[in-house]
Amino acid sequence: ALWPTAVAHIPSEGLGDELPATHDAESVAEKAEEFPFEVVESTNDVLEASARTQDEGTKVMDERLLECFLQALKTQLKKTDIPLLTSTFYRSYMLEQCPTSQKLDIKKSSYKKLSRFLAV
């Protein structure tokens, strides 16, 4: 054997005092109310809740993308800057317009690519 074998001794004194002997339905329900999670009943409910969360996140990112795009056009872009690469516009102009507390990620939007967003 490469490694010596040893039996770990786990002290059990005092542990029984901290752990509840049984869990009744009322105490479990009270603890569940403390958590801000959505209670689901089946796998379909889990999938629907996940889809709702993704849809809301996508909507928020779409709105943020449009807002940063319009702000960049209105405040930073000059006629002398055009033509420019779309990647440069995104990196240098749109990302600068995003508030520091938020993140702009086109892959989390419904467009997934800047070219699809600009085509609309």
MODELLER restraints for C-alpha pairs under 7 A, 6 or more apart:
rsr = mdl.restraints
at = mdl.atoms
rsr.add(forms.Gaussian(group=physical.xy_distance, feature=features.Distance(at['CA:40:A'], at['CA:46:A']), mean=6.17, stdev=0.5))
rsr.add(forms.Gaussian(group=physical.xy_distance, feature=features.Distance(at['CA:58:A'], at['CA:108:A']), mean=6.10, stdev=0.5))
rsr.add(forms.Gaussian(group=physical.xy_distance, feature=features.Distance(at['CA:58:A'], at['CA:109:A']), mean=4.79, stdev=0.5))
rsr.add(forms.Gaussian(group=physical.xy_distance, feature=features.Distance(at['CA:58:A'], at['CA:110:A']), mean=5.82, stdev=0.5))
rsr.add(forms.Gaussian(group=physical.xy_distance, feature=features.Distance(at['CA:61:A'], at['CA:108:A']), mean=6.55, stdev=0.5))
rsr.add(forms.Gaussian(group=physical.xy_distance, feature=features.Distance(at['CA:61:A'], at['CA:109:A']), mean=5.13, stdev=0.5))
rsr.add(forms.Gaussian(group=physical.xy_distance, feature=features.Distance(at['CA:62:A'], at['CA:109:A']), mean=5.28, stdev=0.5))
rsr.add(forms.Gaussian(group=physical.xy_distance, feature=features.Distance(at['CA:62:A'], at['CA:110:A']), mean=6.68, stdev=0.5))
rsr.add(forms.Gaussian(group=physical.xy_distance, feature=features.Distance(at['CA:65:A'], at['CA:104:A']), mean=6.73, stdev=0.5))
rsr.add(forms.Gaussian(group=physical.xy_distance, feature=features.Distance(at['CA:68:A'], at['CA:94:A']), mean=5.28, stdev=0.5))
rsr.add(forms.Gaussian(group=physical.xy_distance, feature=features.Distance(at['CA:68:A'], at['CA:97:A']), mean=5.27, stdev=0.5))
rsr.add(forms.Gaussian(group=physical.xy_distance, feature=features.Distance(at['CA:68:A'], at['CA:98:A']), mean=5.82, stdev=0.5))
rsr.add(forms.Gaussian(group=physical.xy_distance, feature=features.Distance(at['CA:69:A'], at['CA:94:A']), mean=5.57, stdev=0.5))
rsr.add(forms.Gaussian(group=physical.xy_distance, feature=features.Distance(at['CA:71:A'], at['CA:97:A']), mean=6.48, stdev=0.5))
rsr.add(forms.Gaussian(group=physical.xy_distance, feature=features.Distance(at['CA:72:A'], at['CA:93:A']), mean=5.48, stdev=0.5))
rsr.add(forms.Gaussian(group=physical.xy_distance, feature=features.Distance(at['CA:72:A'], at['CA:94:A']), mean=5.52, stdev=0.5))
rsr.add(forms.Gaussian(group=physical.xy_distance, feature=features.Distance(at['CA:72:A'], at['CA:97:A']), mean=6.25, stdev=0.5))
rsr.add(forms.Gaussian(group=physical.xy_distance, feature=features.Distance(at['CA:76:A'], at['CA:93:A']), mean=6.87, stdev=0.5))
rsr.add(forms.Gaussian(group=physical.xy_distance, feature=features.Distance(at['CA:95:A'], at['CA:104:A']), mean=6.63, stdev=0.5))
rsr.add(forms.Gaussian(group=physical.xy_distance, feature=features.Distance(at['CA:98:A'], at['CA:104:A']), mean=6.46, stdev=0.5))
rsr.add(forms.Gaussian(group=physical.xy_distance, feature=features.Distance(at['CA:106:A'], at['CA:112:A']), mean=5.53, stdev=0.5))
rsr.add(forms.Gaussian(group=physical.xy_distance, feature=features.Distance(at['CA:106:A'], at['CA:113:A']), mean=6.35, stdev=0.5))
rsr.add(forms.Gaussian(group=physical.xy_distance, feature=features.Distance(at['CA:106:A'], at['CA:114:A']), mean=6.86, stdev=0.5))
rsr.add(forms.Gaussian(group=physical.xy_distance, feature=features.Distance(at['CA:107:A'], at['CA:113:A']), mean=6.54, stdev=0.5))
rsr.add(forms.Gaussian(group=physical.xy_distance, feature=features.Distance(at['CA:111:A'], at['CA:117:A']), mean=5.64, stdev=0.5))
